[in-house]
Amino acid sequence: ASGAVAIVLLLCLLFAGAALAQEPAPVDLAVPADSGFGPEDRGGVVREVRVSGTRRIEPDAIKAVIGTKAGEPLDRLRLADDVRRIYGLGFFHDVRIEVEPADGGGAIVTYAVVENPVIRQVSITGNEELGSDDIKEKLTVTVGSTVDYPLLLENSARIEAQYQAKGYYLAKVSYVLEPMGEGAVGVNFDVVDGKKLRLTEIDFRGNDALSDGRLEKVMQTKTWGVTSYVSQLWDNSGLYAEPIFYQDLDKIQRLYMDEGYIRVAIGQPQVDVSEEGIVVRVDVSVIPPSLIESELFGSRKGAFTGAAKERPGHVAAAHGGTL
């Protein structure tokens, strides 16, 4: 409108997660002296709230999350928080606040937004070791949805996880948005396979009761050996696949319990990756069958090696509750 001066606050963030992580910054509502928008307006009342730039998202969806309302005082901190809340919806990659004087005093606040583009195509490039169709089956990015930057990062990680399950722990995945007309983009995930890494060692620490060989016998996961060149084709021999390894840890825990060790604690696998291969370390803690009675009912000082003081058992500690 003629005679009105728009004060623009430009807050561009790459994705909503980054916006949510920032503290709201004060909005500078200072204007030139000849603007006709005087001090009484800057600290005055909001006369009207408008939304512009929406195409697929209803303006009411924005108005529902902002704190600035018609009839309330104009507040710079609240405006900044409004921007953060709008970014938090995950539908916009640009948000501007325009404040201009209203007829009769006060201010008109306009939230000018630019929606995230629509995804028209999802493609995979650089993938020599895994097929594009196999990769896409695991993706949650879909054609027809709007760009969600945190979701793109998550799907990049999903592709890397598929490669890791095949032994490619050095694989890296990035994404590129390619314009495909107004308000539309194609998403291309670019893959660098890296070389396949062999599982060179499984290091069990604290398994004094059962030997490494006894534990490895019940596991499907095997370290790399001469036969792995052939057997890897059907059982991932010589490779580290996390889902299979966790199943192996369950088998190990059952083995200990079958041997009379009712309290077994198996730690999370620690995976060390280098150009030479993969080493997986697992901590194992067990209570021998000979000490089960003392664990349940307590022990006196000197009752066995390591009993440095009298200790009540779990039965006494339960006090009639859950043991």
N, C-alpha and C positions, 0 to 999 in steps of 0.2 A: 504494500500500500504506500502511496506517496506520502512523504513527510515522516514515515516510520523507518526507524533504523533497526535492523536485525542484528542481534549479538549472537555470534555463533561459537559454540564450544564443540570442537572436533575431537572425538575420542575414538580412535581406530585401534582395535585390538585384533590379533590374528584369530583368536578363538575364545569361546565363552569362558573356558576354564581359567585363562589368564586374567580375564576381567574380574572374575569372582575372587581372585587371589589378591586384588589390590584394594587398598583403602580408598574410600571416596575422597577425591580432591575438591577443594573449594572451587566453586564456579565464579569466575570473575564477571560481574555484571556492570563494571564501569563502562560509561559511554561518553562520547564527546559532549561538550557543554552545549553545542548548538543542535543537539539531536531532538530536542523536545521531550526527552525521556528523563525527567528530573529526579532528584534524590527522593522525592516523595513517592515516585513510582517504583524505584529500585527496592525500597523497603516496604512496598505496599502489598496489596492483596492480589492474588491470582484471580483474574476475571474469567478466563477460559483456558481449557486444556485441549490441544489439538494433536492429531497424529497424521503424519504424511509419509508417503513413500511405500506403503504396504501394497502388496499385490495378491499374495495368497493368505497372509495372516490377517485376521480381523483386528481392526484398531482397538476393539474392546479388550482383546487379549493383552495388549500393552497397558491400557488404562487400568486393568485389574491388578497389575503388579507394582505400579508406581505409587509413590506416597504423596506426590503433589496433586492437590485437588482444588477445584474452583471454590473460591470463597475463603481459602486459607492464605496465610502470609507466604510471600515468596521467600524461599530458604535455599541458599546456595548449596549447603551440605546435602539437603534433601534431593536437590536436582542431580548432584553427583551420584548419590545412591540410586536414584532412578535409572541412570545410565547403566550402572552395574547390574541392576535387576533386569533391565531389558536385554543386555548381553547374556545374562544368565538363562534366558529362555532358549538360547541356542539356535535361533532362527536368523540372526542378523550379524553382518560383519562390519557395519558402519552405523553409528548412532550420533546424531547431532541434536543439540538443544538450541532452539531459537527463541529468544525473548524479545518481545516488542511491546510498546505502550498500547494500552487499550483506550478506546474513546471513553472519556469521562474519568480517566485515572486507572491505576492498576496495571496489570501486565497480562499479555496473552503468551502462554508457553506452548511451543510446538515441538514435538519430538519427531524429528526427521530421520527416518531409518532407511537402510538399504538391506534387503533380504539376502540371505545366503542363496547362491544359485542352485538350480535343480540339477541333479546328476542324470545325464542322458546316456552315459556309457561307462562301463567298468572294464578295464583291460589290464593285462599282465605282460610285462616285457622282461627280457633278460633271464628268464627261468629255463635253464637247460636241463636241470635234474628232476623237476616236478612239472607235471602237465598243468596247463592253465585251468582246465575244467576241474581237476582235483583241488587246486588252490581255491577256486571260486566257491566250491561247495562249503568251505569253512568260513567264508566271509559273511559279515552282517551288513556291509554297505550294499544298498540296493538301488537299481535304476528307478528313477521317479521320486526318490527322497531328496531332501535338501542337504547341502553339505554340512556335515557335523565334524569339526576338526578333531576333537578328542576321539571320535569314533574312527576317523581315518588313522590316527596313531595306533589305536587298539587293533585295527585290522592289519596294519603293518606288522605288529607284534604277533598276530595270529599266523601270518605267513612265515615269519621267522621260526615260530614254534613248530610248524610243519617240517621245515628244513632240519631243525634240531632233532626231531624224531627220527630222521633218516641219517643222522650223523654229521650234518652240515652245521656245526656250531659257529662257524665263522660267517654264515650267510647274513647279509644286510639288506633291508628293504626300506625304500623311501617312496613317497607318492608325489605326483605332479598333477595339478589341475590344468586341463587344457580347454580353453574357451570353445564353445560350440553354439554360437549364436547368443542373442540377448537373454541374459538370466539363466544360461545353461552352461554346464561344463562336463567334460569327460574326466574320469579319475583313472590315472594310470599308475599302477604299482610297479616300480622298477626293482628288480631283484639282482643282487650280485651273489651268486651261489657260494663262492669260496670253495675250499677243498673239504672233502669228507674227512672227519677226524675219527681215529680209532680209540676205543676204550682200552687204555693200556694197563689200568690198575684199579682194583676195588680194595680200599684200605679200611678194614674193620678195626676200630679201636675200643679196647675194653672187653673184648670177647675172650676172656680167659678160660671160660668153661668149655666152649666148643671151638674147634679149630676153624680157620678160614675155609679150608677145603670142605668141612662138614656144612658150613653155611652156604657155600657156593653150589653145593650139590643140589640144593632144593630151588635154586634160582634159575629163571629163564635167561636173565642177563649174563653174558659171558664176556670175559676179556678177549681181546683180539689174539687169534692164533692162526696156525697154518691152515686149518680147515675153514676159517672164517671167510676165505675168498669164495667158497661155494655155499656154505651154510647161511651166510648173511642174506641170501636171496629169499629164504623162507622164514627165518626166525630172528633176524636182526643180530645174529651172532657177531660179537666184537664191536657192537655199537651201543651207545647209551640212549635209551628212550625212556623218558621220565615216567610215563604212565605204567610201563611194564616194570620199571625198577621199584615203584611204590608197591606193586603187587608182590614183588619179591620180598620186600621188607615185611609184609604181612605173613608170608610163608615162613620167614625166619622167626618171627615172634611166635607163631604156632609151634615151630620146632622146639624152641626153648621151653614152652609150656608143656609139650609132650614129654620133655626130659625132666619135668618136675620143677621148673623155675617159674613160679606163679607170678612173680613181679619182674617184668621185663620192660625196659625203657629203651627204645630205639630212636635215635635222633634223626633230624632232617638231613638228607644227603647234602654234602658240600661238594659242589662240582667245580673243579679247577680245569680251565680250558687253556691250552697253549698250542703252538704250531706242531709240537711233538705228539699231541694227543690229549685224551681226557682222563683225569684221575678223579674218582669219586670216593669220598671219605664219609664213613658212617660211625657214629659213637654208639656203643652198646653198653647198657648197664643192667646187671641182673643180680638177684639175691639167690644164693645157693639154697637147695632144699634143706641143708643142715641148719640154716639160720631162720627158717620159716617160723618155728615155734617162738623164737625170741622176738621176731618181728610182730607176731600177733599178741604175745603175752608179756613181752618185756624181758629184760635181762639185768643181772647184777654186774657190778664192776668186776672185771677179770674172768667172767664166765667163758669167754672165748677170746682168741687173738683179735685185738682191736677194740675190745669192750673196755674203754677207758673210764667209763662212769656208769652208774645205774641209769637205766632208761625204761620208761613205761612203754608198753606195747600199744598197738592200734586198738585193741579191745578196750583198754582202759581209757584211751584218748577219745573213743567214740561216745562214752558216757550215755549209753542207751540209745544213741542215734544210729546213723548209717556207718557201717564199717567199711 
